[in-house]
Amino acid sequence: MTLTHDPLWPRAGAWPAVDDGRWDAVLLGVPAFRTSLSPTGAHATPAAVREALRRYSPTLLGPPPVDLNEVLRVADAGDVDEPDGPAGEASVRAAVRALRERTDLVVALGGDNSLTYAVTRGAGAAGLITIDAHFDLRDGVSNGSPVRRLVEDGLDPRRIVQLGIADFANSAHYARRAAGLGITVVTVDDLRRRGAADVAAEALEIAGADGGAVHLDIDVDVCDRSVAPGCPASVPGGLAAWELRALVRAVAADARVHSADIAEVDATADALDGRTVRLAALCVLELLAGKAVGR
């Protein structure tokens, strides 16, 4: 990718490696893919998202305009090597746990949705908000099971909120499982009717009860397939790109959100214009924007 250079138009990304200092946000690549229910090249996505970030400016227009690189200290911790399987998940948990000691926000770049389990555990989150078309309550160990696994490990399901759950993308069995567990579900239709601000406020009140730390899972396949063709499970009729971005920023603005992941983008299956990876990169910037405006 060849980009023009303009000293008056700084680019996002290319953040420094983590050192012993304190950071406002740290990126961590978690290229999980081996347990995906559908064939995926999601392990190629962290690198693709880092490259796509360079296409964007770190500037919020305001007014007044704010350069995120001037108000936030952002670092990049590289990738977790071989994050799949029990040993890989242990490495992810350890990496996230260590980073949480030095940053207000860990942003995990997936990878398929299986990373949500290890990242949430490593972050020590007491509540979970998913932006996802799917419940992820399947049996077994896969990208369709992280929410169920977290509940079985002790995460209170009454502090789980799932936003964007879609018709024709789930089974009645798993819908009943979510209801039986006491998970709060906001369908994609309800989300559109109510708007990002209202839905985010309710989700944070539930997941962040008593001030507990919250993990945000951003599964890009919640979006309409026209804007997310690189997500194997995206369907026509999902969220618009602007709706996802608004929701991410609204949730990230809350101080209780200490970790997030961006999942289910297969960079090797994207459209020629890279629109899905670019949307994932914008979600990174929306997370940072939320932290900046939430101060």
Backbone torsions as a table, in degrees:
resi	resn	phi	psi	omega
1	MET	NA	119.3	178.3
2	THR	-104.3	122.3	-178.1
3	LEU	-119.1	147.6	177.7
4	THR	-70.8	158.1	178.5
5	HIS	-114.7	128.9	176.4
6	ASP	-141.3	113.0	-177.8
7	PRO	-61.7	-17.6	179.1
8	LEU	-95.1	3.1	-179.5
9	TRP	-132.0	77.1	-178.3
10	PRO	-65.1	155.5	-178.9
11	ARG	-109.4	152.5	175.2
12	ALA	-76.6	168.6	176.6
13	GLY	82.3	-170.5	-178.2
14	ALA	54.9	40.7	-180.0
15	TRP	-76.4	154.0	-176.1
16	PRO	-68.5	162.5	176.2
17	ALA	-69.5	156.3	179.4
18	VAL	-67.2	135.0	172.5
19	ASP	-119.3	-158.8	-176.4
20	ASP	-84.1	2.5	-177.9
21	GLY	-82.8	-171.5	178.7
22	ARG	-101.7	137.4	-176.4
23	TRP	-124.9	148.8	174.9
24	ASP	-76.9	-33.5	179.4
25	ALA	-154.0	145.9	178.6
26	VAL	-134.6	131.2	173.9
27	LEU	-86.5	144.7	176.6
28	LEU	-141.1	119.8	176.8
29	GLY	-77.9	130.3	177.7
30	VAL	-129.7	82.8	-172.0
31	PRO	-81.2	54.7	179.0
32	ALA	-70.2	140.8	178.7
33	PHE	-160.8	-14.4	-168.1
34	ARG	-72.1	-21.2	-178.9
35	THR	-104.5	12.8	-177.8
36	SER	-62.0	139.5	179.8
37	LEU	-71.2	-20.8	175.9
38	SER	-125.9	149.8	-179.9
39	PRO	-54.8	135.6	-177.0
40	THR	-149.6	149.7	171.3
41	GLY	-108.6	34.8	-174.6
42	ALA	-63.4	-17.6	177.3
43	HIS	-67.1	-16.9	178.2
44	ALA	-86.1	-5.3	-169.8
45	THR	-76.2	-40.3	179.4
46	PRO	-53.6	-44.8	179.4
47	ALA	-65.2	-38.5	180.0
48	ALA	-66.6	-38.3	178.6
49	VAL	-66.7	-41.7	177.8
50	ARG	-59.9	-40.7	178.8
51	GLU	-67.1	-40.7	-178.5
52	ALA	-67.0	-29.3	178.8
53	LEU	-57.8	-29.9	-178.2
54	ARG	-68.4	-13.7	178.0
55	ARG	-77.6	-12.6	-172.5
56	TYR	-114.8	156.2	172.7
57	SER	-88.1	150.8	175.9
58	PRO	-87.8	23.2	-171.1
59	THR	-102.1	126.8	167.5
60	LEU	-89.9	132.5	-174.3
61	LEU	-74.2	-22.7	178.5
62	GLY	73.4	-126.3	9.1
63	PRO	-81.4	155.5	-4.7
64	PRO	-77.8	160.2	178.2
65	PRO	-65.9	144.8	-178.9
66	VAL	-131.5	126.2	173.8
67	ASP	-89.3	114.7	-177.1
68	LEU	-58.6	-32.2	179.7
69	ASN	-69.0	-17.2	178.7
70	GLU	-91.3	-22.2	-176.3
71	VAL	-110.0	-11.8	-180.0
72	LEU	-126.9	144.1	171.1
73	ARG	-98.2	112.4	-176.4
74	VAL	-117.5	138.3	179.7
75	ALA	-133.4	167.1	179.4
76	ASP	-126.5	121.3	-177.3
77	ALA	-93.2	9.1	-179.1
78	GLY	75.3	-160.7	-176.4
79	ASP	-109.0	150.0	167.7
80	VAL	-79.6	126.0	-179.0
81	ASP	-76.6	129.1	177.4
82	GLU	49.5	69.8	-175.3
83	PRO	-81.6	-2.3	-178.6
84	ASP	-85.2	158.7	177.5
85	GLY	79.8	170.2	-177.0
86	PRO	-56.4	-44.9	-179.7
87	ALA	-67.1	-40.7	178.9
88	GLY	-64.8	-42.4	178.5
89	GLU	-64.1	-36.3	176.1
90	ALA	-62.8	-38.9	177.6
91	SER	-65.0	-40.2	178.4
92	VAL	-64.3	-46.4	179.5
93	ARG	-58.3	-44.4	-178.4
94	ALA	-65.5	-41.7	-179.0
95	ALA	-64.9	-44.7	179.9
96	VAL	-66.3	-42.1	179.4
97	ARG	-59.6	-43.3	-179.9
98	ALA	-66.7	-40.6	-179.8
99	LEU	-68.1	-34.6	-179.5
100	ARG	-61.3	-22.5	178.6
101	GLU	-74.1	-14.7	-174.7
102	ARG	-124.4	4.6	-178.1
103	THR	-147.7	155.3	175.7
104	ASP	-81.9	-20.1	-176.3
105	LEU	-148.3	120.9	171.5
106	VAL	-97.9	125.1	177.8
107	VAL	-111.2	108.4	-178.9
108	ALA	-91.7	124.3	179.5
109	LEU	-96.7	110.5	176.4
110	GLY	-87.3	170.9	16.2
111	GLY	77.4	159.0	177.1
112	ASP	-82.3	177.2	-170.4
113	ASN	-71.0	-6.7	177.1
114	SER	-63.2	-23.8	-179.6
115	LEU	-62.8	-22.9	-177.6
116	THR	-58.6	-35.2	-179.0
117	TYR	-62.9	-54.9	-175.3
118	ALA	-70.0	-37.5	-179.1
119	VAL	-67.1	-43.9	178.5
120	THR	-61.5	-43.1	178.2
121	ARG	-63.3	-46.2	-178.5
122	GLY	-63.6	-33.1	-179.2
123	ALA	-78.0	-12.6	-178.7
124	GLY	67.7	31.9	-177.1
125	ALA	-70.8	140.9	176.4
126	ALA	-98.8	-12.3	179.2
127	GLY	-139.9	157.1	-176.0
128	LEU	-136.9	130.7	170.5
129	ILE	-117.8	124.5	174.9
130	THR	-110.8	136.7	169.1
131	ILE	-109.0	102.0	-164.3
132	ASP	-161.8	144.5	174.9
133	ALA	-76.7	-13.2	-170.4
134	HIS	-122.9	153.9	-179.6
135	PHE	-73.9	-31.2	-176.1
136	ASP	57.1	41.8	179.9
137	LEU	-112.4	18.2	-177.4
138	ARG	-65.5	157.3	173.0
139	ASP	-73.7	163.6	178.1
140	GLY	84.9	-166.4	179.5
141	VAL	-123.5	112.2	-178.2
142	SER	-164.4	-175.8	174.4
143	ASN	-72.8	-5.3	176.9
144	GLY	-101.0	9.4	-173.8
145	SER	-125.3	2.2	-171.0
146	PRO	-61.8	-35.5	-178.4
147	VAL	-68.7	-42.9	177.3
148	ARG	-60.9	-43.1	-179.4
149	ARG	-63.4	-38.5	178.3
150	LEU	-65.6	-40.9	177.3
151	VAL	-62.9	-43.9	179.7
152	GLU	-64.6	-25.5	177.9
153	ASP	-86.9	0.5	173.6
154	GLY	115.5	-2.7	176.4
155	LEU	-67.6	126.9	-177.8
156	ASP	-66.5	115.3	-177.8
157	PRO	-64.0	-19.1	177.2
158	ARG	-73.6	-6.9	175.9
159	ARG	-112.4	25.2	174.7
160	ILE	-113.5	130.2	177.3
161	VAL	-125.0	128.9	-177.8
162	GLN	-116.3	117.6	-173.9
163	LEU	-109.2	130.1	175.3
164	GLY	96.1	9.6	179.6
165	ILE	-57.3	132.4	-169.0
166	ALA	-113.4	145.9	169.7
167	ASP	-62.1	149.4	174.5
168	PHE	65.2	12.3	177.1
169	ALA	-120.3	4.7	-176.8
170	ASN	-145.2	165.2	176.9
171	SER	-101.6	159.4	176.5
172	ALA	-62.1	-34.6	-179.0
173	HIS	-59.8	-47.4	-177.8
174	TYR	-74.9	-27.7	173.3
175	ALA	-64.5	-41.7	177.7
176	ARG	-68.0	-34.8	178.1
177	ARG	-63.3	-44.0	178.3
178	ALA	-61.3	-44.7	179.9
179	ALA	-64.2	-42.0	-179.4
180	GLY	-64.6	-31.6	178.9
181	LEU	-78.5	-17.0	-177.6
182	GLY	88.3	18.3	176.3
183	ILE	-71.1	137.6	176.0
184	THR	-83.6	124.3	-176.6
185	VAL	-118.3	127.0	173.6
186	VAL	-117.3	112.1	-177.8
187	THR	-70.6	165.3	180.0
188	VAL	-61.6	-34.7	178.5
189	ASP	-68.2	-42.8	177.6
190	ASP	-63.8	-39.0	-179.7
191	LEU	-61.5	-44.9	179.7
192	ARG	-64.6	-40.6	-177.5
193	ARG	-66.1	-39.5	-173.5
194	ARG	-88.0	-31.4	-178.4
195	GLY	92.8	157.7	-173.1
196	ALA	-63.2	-43.2	-174.6
197	ALA	-62.9	-45.7	-178.4
198	ASP	-66.4	-45.2	-178.7
199	VAL	-65.7	-43.3	179.5
200	ALA	-62.5	-41.3	179.9
201	ALA	-61.3	-44.4	179.0
202	GLU	-65.7	-43.3	-178.0
203	ALA	-61.5	-41.5	-178.8
204	LEU	-69.7	-35.8	178.0
205	GLU	-63.4	-37.1	-178.9
206	ILE	-79.6	-53.5	-175.7
207	ALA	-70.1	-31.3	-177.2
208	GLY	-101.4	24.7	179.9
209	ALA	-53.7	140.4	179.2
210	ASP	63.2	19.8	176.5
211	GLY	77.9	12.0	-177.9
212	GLY	-68.8	154.8	180.0
213	ALA	-67.5	142.9	-176.9
214	VAL	-120.5	138.3	171.5
215	HIS	-104.8	137.0	178.3
216	LEU	-110.9	119.3	176.5
217	ASP	-100.6	116.8	-180.0
218	ILE	-106.6	98.8	178.6
219	ASP	-96.2	107.6	-170.6
220	VAL	-65.2	-15.5	178.4
221	ASP	-72.6	2.3	170.4
222	VAL	-68.9	-16.0	-175.7
223	CYS	-86.1	159.4	175.2
224	ASP	-58.7	143.1	-175.7
225	ARG	-62.8	-23.2	178.7
226	SER	-65.9	-28.1	178.9
227	VAL	-104.4	-9.2	-179.5
228	ALA	-135.8	56.7	179.5
229	PRO	-67.7	-17.9	178.9
230	GLY	-84.9	8.8	173.8
231	CYS	-104.3	117.9	-175.1
232	PRO	-56.9	-31.1	-174.1
233	ALA	-106.5	10.9	178.1
234	SER	-70.8	148.5	-176.1
235	VAL	-128.5	155.5	172.2
236	PRO	-60.8	137.8	178.9
237	GLY	99.3	2.4	177.6
238	GLY	-75.3	-171.4	-178.4
239	LEU	-63.5	151.1	168.9
240	ALA	-75.6	159.7	-179.4
241	ALA	-58.8	-40.7	-178.3
242	TRP	-66.9	-31.6	179.0
243	GLU	-67.9	-42.5	176.9
244	LEU	-62.9	-46.0	-178.3
245	ARG	-60.9	-43.3	179.6
246	ALA	-63.2	-39.8	-179.2
247	LEU	-67.7	-42.9	179.0
248	VAL	-60.8	-46.6	-178.9
249	ARG	-64.5	-40.8	-178.8
250	ALA	-63.0	-41.6	179.5
251	VAL	-71.8	-43.2	-176.0
252	ALA	-66.3	-20.2	-179.5
253	ALA	-69.4	-13.2	-179.1
254	ASP	-84.9	133.8	-176.0
255	ALA	-66.0	-15.9	179.9
256	ARG	-77.9	-12.8	179.6
257	VAL	-85.2	108.4	-176.5
258	HIS	-110.2	-8.0	-179.5
259	SER	-152.8	153.3	179.3
260	ALA	-153.6	154.2	171.9
261	ASP	-132.4	152.8	176.8
262	ILE	-120.4	118.1	-165.6
263	ALA	-131.6	165.2	169.2
264	GLU	72.1	20.9	172.9
265	VAL	-98.9	126.1	176.4
266	ASP	-104.4	100.2	-176.4
267	ALA	-62.1	-25.1	-177.9
268	THR	-79.1	-11.4	-178.8
269	ALA	-114.7	13.4	-176.1
270	ASP	-73.9	165.2	172.8
271	ALA	-64.6	161.8	-177.1
272	LEU	-59.7	-28.1	-179.9
273	ASP	-86.0	1.9	176.3
274	GLY	66.2	29.7	-171.1
275	ARG	-64.9	-33.1	-178.5
276	THR	-71.7	-45.3	178.1
277	VAL	-63.5	-38.9	178.6
278	ARG	-64.1	-37.7	177.0
279	LEU	-65.3	-40.5	176.9
280	ALA	-61.0	-40.8	178.1
281	ALA	-64.1	-38.8	177.2
282	LEU	-66.2	-30.6	175.1
283	CYS	-65.0	-36.1	173.9
284	VAL	-59.0	-47.4	-178.9
285	LEU	-66.5	-34.2	177.3
286	GLU	-67.8	-35.8	174.5
287	LEU	-60.9	-44.7	178.8
288	LEU	-66.4	-39.5	178.3
289	ALA	-61.9	-42.1	177.6
290	GLY	-58.5	-44.0	179.4
291	LYS	-63.8	-38.7	-178.4
292	ALA	-68.7	-45.5	-176.7
293	VAL	-77.2	-20.9	-178.2
294	GLY	-82.0	-4.7	-179.0
295	ARG	-70.8	NA	NA
